[in-house]
Amino acid sequence: MTTGLPQPITSSALEGVGEVTIYEVGPRDGLQNEKAVVPTEVKAEFVRRLVAAGLRTVETTSFVSPRWVPQLADAGELLTDLGDLGRGRTRPVLVPNEKGLDRALEHGVGAVAIFGSATESFAQRNLGRSLAESVQMFAPVVRRSLDADLWVRAYVSMCFGDPWEGPVPVTQVADACESLMDLGCHQLSLGDTIGTGTAGHVEALLSELDRRGIGVERIGVHFHDTYGQALANTLTALRAGVRVVDASTGGLGGCPYAKSATGNLATEDLLWALRGLGIETGVDLEALVETSVWMADQLGRPAPSRVVRALSGTS
């Protein structure tokens, strides 16, 4: 493996950023769209390797209906396999409704995430409900989670574009974000589900959310790289003060309900950029590359991440 790494050169625009938290979504968002079912023991080993590489926050799985996402049907078995490593506030699981929350609580989770939408079209396809109905569904999930002293994250998908509705107005996205954060969620993740967002769009949305009282300290960003804009959009968010970035080791992922969505921002590509800016993450890049190569072998294809391919000499 090539060991040359970028030399830190602090950009004046990002001076003083300090540390960025990577919210690793590989085991859940990265694997959920895989057609061949990945064995539970492989998923568990994936999580262990990610944690060993220094990733503190790892979203492990989702308690969705196996009929909708067969890949994650083993959520309970996975958490049992992981034991204490799968619990706590840094091991969130996705829960779509109260039934999913019940299952998550049975396994002693310490953090959950709900998955909303900025558009009616995606809400209907993903949740089978309107935007208003989905908020009503999430309300008891969040309330019960907070009562159980869980940390709660709210994902909002289609924040920058929707395959059925096209560009999504900033005010519409902010309305959806506000409705979920008003439930009491601790953190908001802005999802560019089909990867059409641009730097200017990111600036505009963050500005509108700030105007409504949802500051950058409560926001994470979740970019897909369909149009090659994920890193540029991430750096724009960092300049605005965001300090939580979602990423998927190896660049795995997509969305089972939006076929135009390609992979997530690769954690290794993000690390390469942040290291060059002198921004700390606490993650061992070389160990993560080894993990991506290992997972690529399990899946039978190379990792999409350019940094993984460059450092491992794979194609």
N, C-alpha and C positions, 0 to 999 in steps of 0.2 A: 504494500500500500504506500502511495506517495504521502510524505509527511509534511510537505511544504504548506504552511498556513498563512493567511493574510496578516500583514503587520498592521496593528491598530493605528489609525490616523483619525483623530477626533474631528468630526465636522462641526463647524461653528453653530450650525442649525440644530445639532443634536448634542451639543456640549452640556454636560450636567445631567444627562439622562440617567446615568447610574446603572441600575439593574432593570432588566425586562423579564417578566414572567412568561414562559412559554406554556401554554395550555395545550397539552398533547392530546390529540383526538384520534390518533392512529388506530387503537384497538376498537374504537366504536365507529366513528365516521369513516375511518380509513378502510375498514374491513366490511362494513355493512352491505356494500354493493357487490362484493365478490360472489360470483355464480357458484363456484365450488365451495362447499362448506369447509371451513378451516376447523380442524379438531380443537376441542376445548383445551387440551394440554399445550397445543402450540400457542393459542391465545394467551394462556397463563404465562408461558415462557416469554412471550413478547412483552407483556407487562413487566415482568421481572427484569428483563434486559433494559427496558426503557428507564425504570426507576434506578437501576444500577448505573446507568449512564449519567444520572444526575437530574433527570426530569422530575420535578417535584409534584407537578399537577398532571395526572394522567386520567383521562376519562375512559373508564374500562369497558362499559357495555351499555345496553339499553333494555329496559323491561317493556318492550313493545310486543304486540301480538306476533307470535311465530308465523302466522299466516301472511303478515305484511312484510316482515323482515326475517326470513328463515335463518339467515346467517347468525342472528343474535338470539336464537331460540334457547341457547344454553347459558343465558345470563346467570341464572341461579347456580348452575354447576361451576361456572367460571369463578364466581365470588367464593364459593365453597373451597375451590382449589387454591385460590389466592390467600384465603384466611385473613389475618390481620392486614396483610399488604393491600387488600382490596377495600379496606374500610378507612374511615376518617374523612376529613374535609378536603383532602387533596386527591380523593379518588371518586369523583362524581360519576353518577350513572344517569342516563336519560330516562325520564318517566313521562309517558304521554297522558296519563289520567290517574284517577285514584286507584284503580286496580293495579296499575304498574307501580304506584307508590307503595301499596300494600306488600307487594312482592319484594320491593327494595328494602322496606323496613324489616321484613322477616330476615333479611341477610345482614342487618346491622350497618347499613351504609351511613355515611356522615354527610353526604352532599348529593344533591340531585339537580337535574337540569330539565326545564320544560322547553318545548320547541314550537314557537309560534310563527306567524307569517305576517308579512307586510302587505300581502295581496289576497283578495278573495279567492282567486283561482287556485293558488297553491294551498290555501287553507282547506278548500273543499277536497282537493286531491290528496293532501297529506293527512288531514284530520277528519275529513267527511263532515265538516262543519263550517259555518260562516266565521268571519273574524270575531264578531260579537259572541257567538256561541262558543268559540274556542276559549275566549277569555273567561267565560262563565265556567267552562270545564276546568280551566287551570286554577281558578280561585280557591277551591277547597284543597287542591293539591299543594299550593303554596302555603295556605293557612295551616294545614296539618303538618307540613314540613317544618315550618317555623316553630310550631308548638312542640315539635320533637327535637328542636335545637339543631336542625340541619341547615347547612349552607345551601342557598338556592340561586341558580343561574337561570336567566331567561335568554334563550336563543330567539332571534328574529330573522327568518330567512327572507330571501328575495328583496333585500334592502336596496339593491342597485339596479335590478332588472329582473323581469319575469318572462319565461318563454311563451306564456299565453297572453300577457298583458303588455309586454314591452317595457320601456323605461318606467320606473316607479317614482312619482313625485316625492320630493324630500319631505314635504309636510305629511303626506300619507304614511311614510315610513315612521316619522316621528310620532304620529298618532298611535301607531301600533306599538312602538317601543314604550310610550308613556303608559298605555293601558296595562302592559305587563309589569312594568316597574312599579306602578301604583299598587300592585298586589302585595308588594313588600320584598321583591327579589333583591338579592345583594348585588348581583352583577348582570350586565347586559352584554350579549355578544351580537355584534352586527354582522350578518351573514351575506356575503356576495355569492350566493348559491350557484349562479351560472357564470360567474367570473367576468361580468361586463362592466364593473365599476372602474372609475378612473380617479386620479388624484384629486381633481377638482370636485368631483362628486363626493369623495370622502370628506374633504374640507367642509363642504356645504352641509352635509348631514351632521357632522360633529358640532358645527356651529349652531345648527337648529336645536340639537339636543341640549346643548349647553344653555341656550336661551330658555329652554323649558325646565331647567333645573336638573338635568341629568348630565353631570360633569364627567370628564374623561377618567377620573379616578374610579368610576363605577363601570367603565366600558372596556370590553375586549373586542378585537376585530378578527374576523374569520373570512379570509379571502381564498377564492379558487383561482386557478391560474389558466383558465380557458384561453384568454387573450394575452397571456404573458404579463399581466399587470399586478400580480399578487405582491411581489416585493416592493414595487413602486408605491402601491397603495398602503402597504404596511409602514414604509418609511414616512409617508405623509401623515399617517395616524400617530406615529411616534413623535413627529415634530409638533403635533397638536397637543401632545401630553399623554396619549394612551400608553399604558405600560403593560398590558396583557395582550398577547398575540396567540391566536390559535394556529396550530400547525400539525401536520401529520408526517410522522417519520417515513422517509422514502418517497413522500409525495402521493401516498395511497389515498384513494377515496373518490367519491362522486356523490350522486344523490339518486336513490331508487325511484323518486317521483319526478325528477327533472333530468331527462335523458341528455340534455345538452351540457350538463355539469360535468366537468372533468375533475382531475385531482386537486386536492387541497394544496396550499402552500407547503412545500417540503420543509420539514424541520431542519434538515441539514443545510438547505439553501438559505434559510433564515439565519442559522447560526453563523454561516460563512460571512454574510453581510454584517451581522451585528459584531462579530469579532473584529472585522476590519474597521468598524467605527469605535472600537474600544468599549463596547457595551457588554456588561457582564450578564451571564445567564446561569452559570454554575453547571453547564452541561458539557460533557466530554464528547466533542465532535467525532473523534476517531472511533470511540466506542459505539456511538450512534450509527456511524457508517457501517461498522461490522454487523450491527443489529439489522440494518436495512438489507445488507447482502444476504444475511441468514434468512430473513423473511421472504426475500425475493426467491430464494431457493425453495421455500415452502410453497410459494404461490406458483412457481414454475415460469417466472418471467422477470426481466430486469426491473429494478426500481426506477420509477419515473424521474426521481431527483437527479438533476445535472451534477450536483456536488458529489452525490454518492457514486455516480458513474466515473467522474473525474478522479476521485480519490481512491476508488477501488480498482480502477482500470477495467471496468466492465462496460459493455455496450448494449 
